Amino acid sequence: TVFRAVNSLMDSGCADSASLKIVPAGSGNDFVHSFEGETGEKPIDVMSFNGRYAINVVNVGFDCEGVRRAANLKKRPMISGKMAYILGVIGELAAKKPIDAKITLTYADGTQEIIEEKILLAAVCNGKCYGGGFNLAPDADLSDGILNVEIIRDVTRAKFISLVSDYKKGTHIDMETGELKEKFRELVYYKKCVAVKIEGVKSVCADGEIFEENTVDVKVIPHAINYVID
């Protein structure tokens, strides 16, 4: 629902005169957690990717496939949206199919960094949370013109499981420095940039919607939409 609303607003050309408000009545409600404690209205950034738009997260890898599994699991009785996502991720982790990715990061000063290796997932974040409460980028600011990119390398299942608790709580990030805590640096990349291109994937998930594409090119559009918090 949010994905369609944002894309309709951006495509209409009315984003400078209309405002967006989200009523958290869905299965995850992750985006609204980025504004806890805030009220009023504020201009927020939007991500453009492959001719479309997203406001919370664009992700690839096994958690993207976990969303696909979760969509089917949610159809079953007594499985909530959050539980469906967790079960979907567990199913994908059991299969564990890393991807050979080429990731090009463009920083605010125009410099670029290229990462080429096997990864489990990459998430390009505008908001703080996704996947039913996983606090992936706890220091993300939706109005700073910056994308927070988290890349998990091809670690063992046991290593990944050891990350999950901190990954969910957001305690893998040092909130004073905005950097990864030391014990995660061999396993995870955490980058802050204005654009990122990821090649070698099979599908792309954007705010919960899945697209069959092998490359995703994400850029930030600062202060593109006025968001009503309360």
RAUR-V910663 format. One record per backbone hydrogen bond with DSSP energy under -1.0 kcal/mol. CO is the residue of the C=O (numbers start at 1). NH is the residue of the N-H. Records with the same first field share a line. If there is no record, write none. Layout:
# RAUR-V910663
CO: NH, NH
This chain:
# RAUR-V910663
1: 5
2: 6
3: 7
4: 8
5: 9
6: 10
7: 11
8: 12
14: 17, 18
20: 228
23: 25
30: 33
31: 34
32: 35
33: 36
35: 38
40: 229
42: 227
44: 224, 225
46: 221
47: 54
48: 219
49: 52
52: 49
54: 47
56: 126, 127
57: 207
58: 124
59: 205
60: 122
61: 65
62: 66
63: 67
64: 68
65: 69
66: 70
67: 71
68: 72
69: 73
70: 74
73: 76
76: 79
80: 84
81: 85
82: 86
83: 87
84: 88
85: 89
86: 90
87: 91
88: 92
89: 93
90: 94
91: 95
92: 96
99: 101, 119
101: 117
102: 199
103: 115
104: 197
105: 113
106: 194, 195
107: 110
111: 107
113: 105
115: 103
117: 101
118: 154
119: 99
120: 62
121: 152
122: 60
123: 150
124: 58
125: 148
128: 137
130: 134
134: 130, 136
137: 140
141: 144
142: 45
147: 193
148: 125
149: 191
150: 123
151: 189
152: 120, 121
153: 155
156: 160
157: 161
158: 162
160: 163, 164
163: 167
164: 168
165: 169
166: 170, 171
168: 135
170: 173
172: 181
174: 178
179: 174
181: 184
182: 185
184: 187, 188
187: 153
189: 151
191: 149
193: 147
194: 220
195: 106
196: 218
197: 104
198: 216
199: 102
204: 211
205: 59
206: 209
209: 206
211: 204, 213
214: 200, 201
216: 198
218: 196
219: 48
221: 46
225: 44
226: 20
227: 42
